[in-house]
Amino acid sequence: MDPDSVKTTLSNLAFGNVMAAAARDYQKEVLSQQKAQASSSINQEVDLDELMDDPELERLHADRIAALKKEAEKRQALKKQGHGEYREVTEADFLGEVTGSEKVICHFYHREFYRCKIMDKHLKSLAPRHMDTKFIKLDAENAPFFVAKLGVKTLPCVILFRKGIAVDRLIGFQDMGGKDDFSTRTLEALLIKKGIVSEKKKDEDDEDGGYPESRRNTVRSSVDQNSDSD
């Protein structure tokens, strides 16, 4: 056999042995890792089983479930009372509405007044965010008795009720800087300050997502800024 051929053959055999050894080492490493992972999984399963049997953890879990159930029942009861949405009521229903909930916000409005439409927009955004408070509106033209009884002279007029008693009011946009383009957040902050709605927790607050109108359609100041006075 040609010496060069012999040399090449021997070299190939040597290379083949090296590759075979490397393949065996790699297989051993893979098997070792698989065993380690299996062992870790078994340990995790044991730890989880121990945790599931932990009476303290079971108690915390039961308390959490009970709290969630209680909150769901409360929300359902409030919805039945008309909370969670901004609704129009009649003069005949007004007294029952404001005495039927602990906290009520009522907007006395006029259908043709531009600023009343701005207030409508903001209150509609806030109603579903503050379930503890009822949000309603009443057409002032169709409610002469309560307009007179409550001394409503300027519209929009937002009256705040606690347990059926009028405790405060917003007249026009005086408390919002007298401008038409105030934000929903500005109104919300004012209502929080007056104690008629509760401040949202950080994890409940969805940033700008809570105010779709504020992002898309901010109502601009009207050229004809009649102040909607009776």
Accessible surface in RSA format (square Angstrom, percent):
REM  Atomic radii and reference values for relative SASA: ProtOr
REM  Chains: A
REM  Algorithm: Lee & Richards
REM  Probe-radius: 1.40
REM  Slices: 20
REM RES _ NUM      All-atoms   Total-Side   Main-Chain    Non-polar    All polar
REM                ABS   REL    ABS   REL    ABS   REL    ABS   REL    ABS   REL
RES MET A   1   184.93  95.8 102.20  67.6  82.73 197.0 111.51  94.8  73.42  97.3
RES ASP A   2    80.16  56.2  67.15  66.8  13.01  30.8  33.07  77.8  47.10  47.0
RES PRO A   3   103.01  75.1  93.31  85.1   9.70  35.3  98.79  81.6   4.22  26.2
RES ASP A   4   101.70  71.2 100.13  99.7   1.57   3.7  27.54  64.8  74.16  74.0
RES SER A   5    52.10  44.0  45.19  60.3   6.92  15.9  23.86  50.8  28.24  39.6
RES VAL A   6    57.17  37.6  56.65  51.3   0.52   1.2  57.17  49.7   0.00   0.0
RES LYS A   7   152.09  74.2 148.50  91.1   3.59   8.5  93.51  84.2  58.58  62.4
RES THR A   8    77.79  55.3  73.49  74.5   4.30  10.3  51.67  69.4  26.12  39.5
RES THR A   9    69.50  49.4  67.51  68.4   1.99   4.7  48.79  65.5  20.71  31.3
RES LEU A  10   107.79  60.0 103.15  73.8   4.63  11.6 103.44  72.6   4.35  11.7
RES SER A  11    66.40  56.1  56.85  75.9   9.55  22.0  27.60  58.8  38.81  54.4
RES ASN A  12    94.27  65.0  85.86  83.0   8.41  20.2  24.79  59.7  69.47  67.1
RES LEU A  13   107.68  60.0 104.43  74.7   3.26   8.2 106.87  75.1   0.81   2.2
RES ALA A  14    54.59  50.2  49.06  75.7   5.53  12.6  53.50  75.3   1.09   2.9
RES PHE A  15   132.96  66.5 128.70  79.7   4.26  11.1 132.40  80.3   0.55   1.6
RES GLY A  16    36.09  44.5   0.00   N/A  36.09  44.5  31.17  85.5   4.92  11.0
RES ASN A  17   103.00  71.0  97.79  94.5   5.21  12.5  25.29  60.9  77.71  75.1
RES VAL A  18    95.70  63.0  90.95  82.3   4.76  11.5  94.86  82.4   0.84   2.3
RES MET A  19   100.67  52.1  98.51  65.2   2.16   5.1  82.34  70.0  18.33  24.3
RES ALA A  20    44.43  40.9  35.27  54.4   9.16  20.8  43.29  61.0   1.14   3.0
RES ALA A  21    36.84  33.9  35.55  54.9   1.29   2.9  36.51  51.4   0.33   0.9
RES ALA A  22    50.37  46.3  40.53  62.6   9.84  22.4  46.20  65.1   4.17  11.0
RES ALA A  23    61.70  56.7  49.50  76.4  12.20  27.8  57.64  81.2   4.06  10.8
RES ARG A  24   137.52  57.7 135.42  69.0   2.11   5.0  59.55  81.4  77.98  47.3
RES ASP A  25    89.50  62.7  83.03  82.6   6.46  15.3  28.01  65.9  61.49  61.3
RES TYR A  26   154.67  72.2 149.23  84.9   5.44  14.2 112.67  84.7  42.00  51.8
RES GLN A  27   112.44  62.9 110.29  80.6   2.15   5.1  26.00  55.4  86.43  65.6
RES LYS A  28   140.69  68.6 135.01  82.8   5.68  13.5  83.56  75.2  57.13  60.9
RES GLU A  29    93.32  53.6  90.57  68.5   2.75   6.6  32.26  62.4  61.07  49.9
RES VAL A  30    47.76  31.4  47.71  43.2   0.05   0.1  47.73  41.5   0.03   0.1
RES LEU A  31    89.09  49.6  88.88  63.6   0.21   0.5  88.88  62.4   0.21   0.6
RES SER A  32    64.04  54.1  56.58  75.5   7.46  17.2  22.89  48.7  41.16  57.7
RES GLN A  33    95.09  53.2  91.81  67.1   3.28   7.8  28.14  59.9  66.94  50.8
RES GLN A  34   100.11  56.0  94.61  69.1   5.50  13.1  34.56  73.6  65.56  49.7
RES LYS A  35   151.43  73.9 143.32  87.9   8.11  19.3  90.63  81.6  60.80  64.8
RES ALA A  36    63.18  58.1  49.19  75.9  13.99  31.8  58.23  82.0   4.95  13.1
RES GLN A  37   120.78  67.5 116.59  85.2   4.18  10.0  41.33  88.0  79.44  60.3
RES ALA A  38    53.83  49.5  44.97  69.4   8.86  20.2  53.13  74.8   0.71   1.9
RES SER A  39    57.40  48.5  53.46  71.3   3.94   9.1  28.01  59.6  29.39  41.2
RES SER A  40    50.83  43.0  46.44  62.0   4.39  10.1  28.04  59.7  22.79  31.9
RES SER A  41    54.02  45.6  52.55  70.1   1.47   3.4  23.89  50.9  30.13  42.2
RES ILE A  42   104.94  59.7 104.89  78.1   0.06   0.1 104.92  75.6   0.03   0.1
RES ASN A  43    84.10  58.0  83.73  80.9   0.36   0.9  19.38  46.6  64.72  62.6
RES GLN A  44   108.26  60.5 107.04  78.2   1.22   2.9  31.49  67.0  76.77  58.2
RES GLU A  45   105.90  60.8 104.34  78.9   1.56   3.7  36.61  70.8  69.29  56.6
RES VAL A  46    71.04  46.7  70.12  63.5   0.92   2.2  71.02  61.7   0.03   0.1
RES ASP A  47    77.06  54.0  76.22  75.9   0.84   2.0  22.14  52.1  54.92  54.8
RES LEU A  48   106.55  59.3 106.54  76.2   0.02   0.0 106.54  74.8   0.02   0.0
RES ASP A  49    88.80  62.2  86.86  86.5   1.94   4.6  24.36  57.3  64.44  64.3
RES GLU A  50   109.54  62.9  97.31  73.6  12.23  29.1  42.92  83.0  66.62  54.4
RES LEU A  51    91.46  50.9  90.81  65.0   0.65   1.6  91.46  64.2   0.00   0.0
RES MET A  52   129.16  66.9 124.63  82.5   4.53  10.8  99.05  84.2  30.11  39.9
RES ASP A  53   108.88  76.3  91.13  90.7  17.75  42.0  28.47  67.0  80.41  80.2
RES ASP A  54    52.55  36.8  47.75  47.5   4.80  11.3  12.14  28.6  40.41  40.3
RES PRO A  55   102.78  74.9  96.05  87.6   6.74  24.5  97.73  80.7   5.05  31.4
RES GLU A  56    90.81  52.1  87.77  66.4   3.03   7.2  48.04  92.9  42.77  34.9
RES LEU A  57    72.93  40.6  71.76  51.3   1.17   3.0  72.67  51.0   0.27   0.7
RES GLU A  58    95.46  54.8  87.30  66.0   8.16  19.4  36.16  69.9  59.31  48.4
RES ARG A  59   120.39  50.5 113.41  57.8   6.97  16.6  67.62  92.4  52.77  32.0
RES LEU A  60    91.06  50.7  86.20  61.7   4.86  12.2  86.59  60.8   4.47  12.0
RES HIS A  61   118.24  64.6 112.01  77.9   6.24  16.0  75.80  78.1  42.44  49.4
RES ALA A  62    57.14  52.5  48.33  74.6   8.80  20.0  53.43  75.2   3.71   9.8
RES ASP A  63    70.86  49.6  64.55  64.3   6.31  14.9  27.39  64.5  43.47  43.4
RES ARG A  64   144.21  60.5 139.54  71.1   4.67  11.1  52.06  71.1  92.15  55.8
RES ILE A  65    90.86  51.7  90.02  67.1   0.84   2.0  90.02  64.8   0.84   2.3
RES ALA A  66    59.27  54.5  49.53  76.4   9.73  22.1  54.71  77.0   4.56  12.1
RES ALA A  67    51.90  47.7  41.40  63.9  10.50  23.9  47.35  66.7   4.56  12.1
RES LEU A  68    86.78  48.3  81.65  58.4   5.14  12.9  82.32  57.8   4.46  12.0
RES LYS A  69   133.49  65.1 126.16  77.4   7.33  17.5  75.31  67.8  58.18  62.0
RES LYS A  70   154.49  75.4 152.21  93.4   2.28   5.4  95.98  86.4  58.51  62.3
RES GLU A  71    85.25  48.9  83.74  63.4   1.51   3.6  37.86  73.2  47.39  38.7
RES ALA A  72    59.66  54.9  49.88  77.0   9.78  22.2  54.93  77.4   4.73  12.5
RES GLU A  73    99.69  57.2  90.46  68.4   9.23  22.0  45.08  87.2  54.61  44.6
RES LYS A  74   101.02  49.3  93.10  57.1   7.93  18.9  61.18  55.1  39.84  42.4
RES ARG A  75   100.39  42.2 100.39  51.2   0.00   0.0  25.30  34.6  75.10  45.5
RES GLN A  76    97.66  54.6  97.07  70.9   0.59   1.4  32.38  68.9  65.28  49.5
RES ALA A  77    48.26  44.4  43.10  66.5   5.15  11.7  46.71  65.8   1.54   4.1
RES LEU A  78    23.89  13.3  23.89  17.1   0.00   0.0  23.89  16.8   0.00   0.0
RES LYS A  79   116.31  56.7 101.27  62.1  15.04  35.8  46.27  41.7  70.03  74.6
RES LYS A  80   169.24  82.6 128.55  78.9  40.69  96.9  81.97  73.8  87.27  93.0
RES GLN A  81    80.05  44.8  65.59  47.9  14.46  34.4  31.13  66.3  48.92  37.1
RES GLY A  82     9.12  11.2   0.00   N/A   9.12  11.2   8.84  24.3   0.27   0.6
RES HIS A  83     5.58   3.0   0.97   0.7   4.61  11.8   0.97   1.0   4.61   5.4
RES GLY A  84    17.99  22.2   0.00   N/A  17.99  22.2   4.56  12.5  13.44  30.1
RES GLU A  85    93.19  53.5  89.78  67.9   3.41   8.1  28.06  54.3  65.14  53.2
RES TYR A  86    34.40  16.1   7.01   4.0  27.39  71.3   7.01   5.3  27.39  33.8
RES ARG A  87    52.25  21.9  48.31  24.6   3.94   9.4  29.81  40.7  22.44  13.6
RES GLU A  88    78.84  45.3  49.22  37.2  29.62  70.5  27.55  53.3  51.28  41.9
RES VAL A  89     8.48   5.6   2.62   2.4   5.86  14.1   5.90   5.1   2.58   7.0
RES THR A  90    79.11  56.3  74.68  75.7   4.43  10.6  76.21 102.4   2.89   4.4
RES GLU A  91    45.96  26.4  39.58  29.9   6.38  15.2  14.63  28.3  31.33  25.6
RES ALA A  92    97.60  89.7  56.59  87.3  41.02  93.3  69.40  97.7  28.20  74.7
RES ASP A  93    76.11  53.3  70.03  69.7   6.08  14.4  13.79  32.4  62.33  62.2
RES PHE A  94     3.14   1.6   3.14   1.9   0.00   0.0   3.14   1.9   0.00   0.0
RES LEU A  95   105.71  58.9 105.71  75.6   0.00   0.0 105.71  74.2   0.00   0.0
RES GLY A  96    50.17  61.9   0.00   N/A  50.17  61.9  37.80 103.7  12.38  27.7
RES GLU A  97    30.76  17.7  28.44  21.5   2.32   5.5   6.68  12.9  24.08  19.7
RES VAL A  98     2.06   1.4   2.01   1.8   0.04   0.1   2.01   1.7   0.04   0.1
RES THR A  99    80.76  57.4  53.54  54.3  27.23  64.9  39.90  53.6  40.87  61.8
RES GLY A 100    44.99  55.5   0.00   N/A  44.99  55.5  27.48  75.4  17.51  39.2
RES SER A 101     8.30   7.0   0.61   0.8   7.69  17.7   7.72  16.4   0.58   0.8
RES GLU A 102    98.55  56.6  86.02  65.1  12.53  29.8  24.97  48.3  73.58  60.1
RES LYS A 103    24.44  11.9  24.38  15.0   0.06   0.1  11.16  10.0  13.28  14.2
RES VAL A 104     0.51   0.3   0.51   0.5   0.00   0.0   0.51   0.4   0.00   0.0
RES ILE A 105     0.18   0.1   0.00   0.0   0.18   0.4   0.00   0.0   0.18   0.5
RES CYS A 106     0.00   0.0   0.00   0.0   0.00   0.0   0.00   0.0   0.00   0.0
RES HIS A 107     0.00   0.0   0.00   0.0   0.00   0.0   0.00   0.0   0.00   0.0
RES PHE A 108     0.00   0.0   0.00   0.0   0.00   0.0   0.00   0.0   0.00   0.0
RES TYR A 109     7.37   3.4   7.37   4.2   0.00   0.0   7.16   5.4   0.21   0.3
RES HIS A 110    31.83  17.4  31.21  21.7   0.61   1.6  21.14  21.8  10.69  12.4
RES ARG A 111   132.76  55.7 120.74  61.5  12.02  28.6  50.86  69.5  81.90  49.6
RES GLU A 112   132.26  75.9 111.29  84.2  20.97  49.9  40.94  79.2  91.31  74.6
RES PHE A 113    45.32  22.7  43.95  27.2   1.37   3.6  45.32  27.5   0.00   0.0
RES TYR A 114    74.67  34.9  71.21  40.5   3.46   9.0  65.08  48.9   9.59  11.8
RES ARG A 115    33.06  13.9  33.06  16.9   0.00   0.0   5.00   6.8  28.07  17.0
RES CYS A 116     0.73   0.6   0.73   0.8   0.00   0.0   0.73   1.9   0.00   0.0
RES LYS A 117   117.71  57.4 109.99  67.5   7.72  18.4  62.17  56.0  55.53  59.2
RES ILE A 118     1.44   0.8   0.84   0.6   0.60   1.5   1.25   0.9   0.19   0.5
RES MET A 119     0.57   0.3   0.57   0.4   0.00   0.0   0.45   0.4   0.12   0.2
RES ASP A 120    25.63  18.0  25.08  25.0   0.56   1.3  14.55  34.2  11.09  11.1
RES LYS A 121    33.96  16.6  26.41  16.2   7.56  18.0  31.35  28.2   2.62   2.8
RES HIS A 122     2.88   1.6   2.88   2.0   0.00   0.0   1.79   1.8   1.09   1.3
RES LEU A 123     0.46   0.3   0.46   0.3   0.00   0.0   0.46   0.3   0.00   0.0
RES LYS A 124   135.66  66.2 130.83  80.3   4.83  11.5  73.35  66.0  62.31  66.4
RES SER A 125     8.41   7.1   0.10   0.1   8.31  19.1   6.51  13.9   1.91   2.7
RES LEU A 126     0.03   0.0   0.03   0.0   0.00   0.0   0.03   0.0   0.00   0.0
RES ALA A 127     0.13   0.1   0.13   0.2   0.00   0.0   0.13   0.2   0.00   0.0
RES PRO A 128    74.49  54.3  59.02  53.8  15.48  56.3  59.83  49.4  14.66  91.1
RES ARG A 129    27.61  11.6  19.65  10.0   7.96  18.9  19.71  26.9   7.90   4.8
RES HIS A 130     9.18   5.0   4.28   3.0   4.90  12.5   6.34   6.5   2.85   3.3
RES MET A 131    17.51   9.1  13.07   8.7   4.43  10.6   9.33   7.9   8.17  10.8
RES ASP A 132    58.69  41.1  49.92  49.7   8.77  20.7  15.54  36.6  43.15  43.0
RES THR A 133     0.46   0.3   0.46   0.5   0.00   0.0   0.00   0.0   0.46   0.7
RES LYS A 134     5.76   2.8   5.76   3.5   0.00   0.0   0.00   0.0   5.76   6.1
RES PHE A 135     0.46   0.2   0.32   0.2   0.14   0.4   0.35   0.2   0.11   0.3
RES ILE A 136     0.00   0.0   0.00   0.0   0.00   0.0   0.00   0.0   0.00   0.0
RES LYS A 137    40.40  19.7  40.40  24.8   0.00   0.0   9.06   8.2  31.34  33.4
RES LEU A 138     2.09   1.2   2.09   1.5   0.00   0.0   2.09   1.5   0.00   0.0
RES ASP A 139     6.27   4.4   6.10   6.1   0.17   0.4   3.73   8.8   2.55   2.5
RES ALA A 140    12.52  11.5   6.96  10.7   5.55  12.6   7.21  10.2   5.31  14.1
RES GLU A 141   116.68  67.0  87.43  66.1  29.25  69.6  32.50  62.9  84.18  68.7
RES ASN A 142    97.00  66.9  81.69  78.9  15.31  36.9  27.28  65.7  69.72  67.4
RES ALA A 143     0.00   0.0   0.00   0.0   0.00   0.0   0.00   0.0   0.00   0.0
RES PRO A 144    89.25  65.0  80.76  73.6   8.49  30.9  85.26  70.4   3.99  24.8
RES PHE A 145   120.65  60.4 112.51  69.7   8.14  21.2 119.48  72.4   1.17   3.4
RES PHE A 146    24.77  12.4  24.77  15.3   0.00   0.0  24.77  15.0   0.00   0.0
RES VAL A 147    23.65  15.6  23.05  20.9   0.60   1.4  23.05  20.0   0.60   1.6
RES ALA A 148    80.94  74.4  52.80  81.5  28.15  64.0  62.44  87.9  18.50  49.0
RES LYS A 149   151.24  73.8 119.37  73.2  31.87  75.9  70.21  63.2  81.03  86.3
RES LEU A 150    35.67  19.9  26.87  19.2   8.80  22.1  32.02  22.5   3.65   9.8
RES GLY A 151    35.53  43.8   0.00   N/A  35.53  43.8  24.27  66.6  11.26  25.2
RES VAL A 152     6.57   4.3   0.15   0.1   6.42  15.5   0.55   0.5   6.02  16.3
RES LYS A 153   156.11  76.2 148.12  90.9   7.99  19.0 100.08  90.1  56.03  59.7
RES THR A 154    36.19  25.7  34.13  34.6   2.06   4.9  12.80  17.2  23.39  35.4
RES LEU A 155     2.19   1.2   2.16   1.5   0.03   0.1   2.16   1.5   0.03   0.1
RES PRO A 156     0.57   0.4   0.27   0.2   0.30   1.1   0.27   0.2   0.30   1.9
RES CYS A 157     2.05   1.5   2.05   2.3   0.00   0.0   0.00   0.0   2.05   2.2
RES VAL A 158     0.62   0.4   0.62   0.6   0.00   0.0   0.62   0.5   0.00   0.0
RES ILE A 159     0.21   0.1   0.21   0.2   0.00   0.0   0.21   0.1   0.00   0.0
RES LEU A 160     1.10   0.6   1.10   0.8   0.00   0.0   1.10   0.8   0.00   0.0
RES PHE A 161     5.81   2.9   5.76   3.6   0.05   0.1   5.78   3.5   0.03   0.1
RES ARG A 162    87.27  36.6  84.89  43.3   2.37   5.7  33.09  45.2  54.18  32.8
RES LYS A 163   154.87  75.6 131.67  80.8  23.20  55.2  79.65  71.7  75.22  80.1
RES GLY A 164    23.75  29.3   0.00   N/A  23.75  29.3   2.36   6.5  21.38  47.9
RES ILE A 165   117.15  66.7 114.33  85.2   2.81   6.8 117.15  84.4   0.00   0.0
RES ALA A 166    41.17  37.9  15.11  23.3  26.06  59.3  15.18  21.4  25.99  68.9
RES VAL A 167    79.80  52.5  43.96  39.8  35.84  86.4  51.81  45.0  27.99  75.9
RES ASP A 168    55.16  38.6  44.27  44.1  10.89  25.7  15.40  36.2  39.76  39.6
RES ARG A 169    68.60  28.8  59.72  30.4   8.89  21.2  21.72  29.7  46.88  28.4
RES LEU A 170     1.02   0.6   0.59   0.4   0.42   1.1   0.59   0.4   0.42   1.1
RES ILE A 171    62.74  35.7  60.95  45.4   1.79   4.3  60.95  43.9   1.79   4.8
RES GLY A 172     6.41   7.9   0.00   N/A   6.41   7.9   5.75  15.8   0.66   1.5
RES PHE A 173     1.77   0.9   0.02   0.0   1.76   4.6   0.05   0.0   1.72   4.9
RES GLN A 174   135.01  75.5 109.36  79.9  25.65  61.1  42.90  91.3  92.12  69.9
RES ASP A 175    72.88  51.0  44.96  44.7  27.92  66.0   7.91  18.6  64.97  64.8
RES MET A 176    12.16   6.3   0.20   0.1  11.96  28.5   4.10   3.5   8.06  10.7
RES GLY A 177    60.65  74.8   0.00   N/A  60.65  74.8  38.69 106.2  21.96  49.2
RES GLY A 178    38.70  47.7   0.00   N/A  38.70  47.7  21.56  59.2  17.15  38.4
RES LYS A 179   136.26  66.5 132.76  81.5   3.50   8.3  79.09  71.2  57.17  60.9
RES ASP A 180     2.60   1.8   0.69   0.7   1.91   4.5   0.12   0.3   2.48   2.5
RES ASP A 181    64.76  45.4  49.08  48.8  15.68  37.1   3.67   8.6  61.08  60.9
RES PHE A 182    15.63   7.8   4.09   2.5  11.54  30.0  13.60   8.2   2.03   5.8
RES SER A 183    47.28  40.0  39.91  53.3   7.37  17.0  38.30  81.6   8.98  12.6
RES THR A 184     0.20   0.1   0.20   0.2   0.00   0.0   0.00   0.0   0.20   0.3
RES ARG A 185    83.41  35.0  79.86  40.7   3.56   8.5  53.34  72.9  30.07  18.2
RES THR A 186    60.12  42.8  52.35  53.1   7.77  18.5  35.81  48.1  24.31  36.8
RES LEU A 187     0.36   0.2   0.36   0.3   0.00   0.0   0.36   0.2   0.00   0.0
RES GLU A 188    12.33   7.1  12.30   9.3   0.03   0.1   1.33   2.6  11.00   9.0
RES ALA A 189    59.51  54.7  51.30  79.2   8.20  18.7  54.40  76.6   5.11  13.5
RES LEU A 190    28.17  15.7  24.27  17.4   3.89   9.8  27.63  19.4   0.53   1.4
RES LEU A 191     0.36   0.2   0.36   0.3   0.00   0.0   0.36   0.3   0.00   0.0
RES ILE A 192    46.82  26.6  37.80  28.2   9.02  21.7  37.80  27.2   9.02  24.5
RES LYS A 193   176.48  86.1 141.33  86.7  35.14  83.7  94.27  84.8  82.21  87.6
RES LYS A 194    68.41  33.4  36.01  22.1  32.40  77.1  16.06  14.5  52.35  55.8
RES GLY A 195    29.16  36.0   0.00   N/A  29.16  36.0  26.01  71.4   3.14   7.0
RES ILE A 196     1.52   0.9   1.43   1.1   0.09   0.2   1.52   1.1   0.00   0.0
RES VAL A 197     5.21   3.4   0.26   0.2   4.94  11.9   0.56   0.5   4.64  12.6
RES SER A 198    60.81  51.4  51.80  69.1   9.01  20.8  40.42  86.1  20.39  28.6
RES GLU A 199   130.73  75.1 108.61  82.2  22.12  52.7  27.72  53.6 103.01  84.1
RES LYS A 200    57.78  28.2  42.11  25.8  15.67  37.3  13.35  12.0  44.43  47.3
RES LYS A 201   141.67  69.1 134.28  82.4   7.39  17.6  84.75  76.3  56.93  60.6
RES LYS A 202   199.53  97.3 178.91 109.8  20.62  49.1 124.81 112.3  74.72  79.6
RES ASP A 203   129.84  91.0  86.81  86.4  43.04 101.8  52.68 124.0  77.16  77.0
RES GLU A 204    95.45  54.8  71.80  54.3  23.65  56.3  29.01  56.1  66.44  54.2
RES ASP A 205    41.67  29.2  30.53  30.4  11.14  26.3   4.22   9.9  37.46  37.4
RES ASP A 206    77.16  54.1  60.14  59.9  17.03  40.3  42.49 100.0  34.67  34.6
RES GLU A 207   122.66  70.4 122.66  92.8   0.00   0.0  53.91 104.3  68.75  56.1
RES ASP A 208    79.59  55.8  78.83  78.5   0.76   1.8  13.83  32.5  65.76  65.6
RES GLY A 209    46.88  57.8   0.00   N/A  46.88  57.8  23.78  65.3  23.09  51.7
RES GLY A 210    10.61  13.1   0.00   N/A  10.61  13.1   5.14  14.1   5.47  12.2
RES TYR A 211     1.90   0.9   1.89   1.1   0.01   0.0   1.89   1.4   0.01   0.0
RES PRO A 212    43.21  31.5  43.21  39.4   0.00   0.0  43.21  35.7   0.00   0.0
RES GLU A 213    38.85  22.3  38.79  29.4   0.06   0.1  16.90  32.7  21.96  17.9
RES SER A 214    39.54  33.4  21.25  28.4  18.29  42.1  23.20  49.4  16.34  22.9
RES ARG A 215   131.54  55.2  92.55  47.2  38.98  92.8  48.53  66.3  83.01  50.3
RES ARG A 216   153.14  64.3 120.40  61.4  32.74  78.0  62.32  85.2  90.82  55.0
RES ASN A 217    96.52  66.6  89.82  86.8   6.70  16.1  29.24  70.4  67.28  65.0
RES THR A 218    53.34  37.9  38.51  39.0  14.83  35.3  24.14  32.4  29.20  44.1
RES VAL A 219    36.02  23.7  30.10  27.2   5.92  14.3  35.13  30.5   0.89   2.4
RES ARG A 220   172.34  72.4 167.18  85.2   5.16  12.3  66.76  91.2 105.58  64.0
RES SER A 221    56.05  47.4  35.50  47.4  20.56  47.4  20.23  43.1  35.83  50.2
RES SER A 222    25.02  21.1  14.47  19.3  10.55  24.3   8.59  18.3  16.42  23.0
RES VAL A 223   159.15 104.7 126.28 114.3  32.88  79.2 133.94 116.4  25.22  68.4
RES ASP A 224    93.48  65.5  82.42  82.0  11.06  26.2  38.73  91.1  54.76  54.6
RES GLN A 225   100.77  56.3  67.64  49.4  33.13  78.9  22.82  48.6  77.95  59.1
RES ASN A 226    90.86  62.7  76.86  74.3  14.01  33.7  34.49  83.0  56.38  54.5
RES SER A 227    61.19  51.7  42.95  57.3  18.25  42.0  37.75  80.4  23.44  32.8
RES ASP A 228     4.87   3.4   3.29   3.3   1.57   3.7   1.57   3.7   3.29   3.3
RES SER A 229    68.05  57.5  51.33  68.5  16.72  38.5  26.04  55.5  42.01  58.8
RES ASP A 230   114.26  80.0  47.77  47.5  66.49 157.2  54.82 129.0  59.45  59.3
END  Absolute sums over single chains surface
CHAIN  1 A    15074.5      12841.2       2233.3       8529.3       6545.3
END  Absolute sums over all chains
TOTAL         15074.5      12841.2       2233.3       8529.3       6545.3
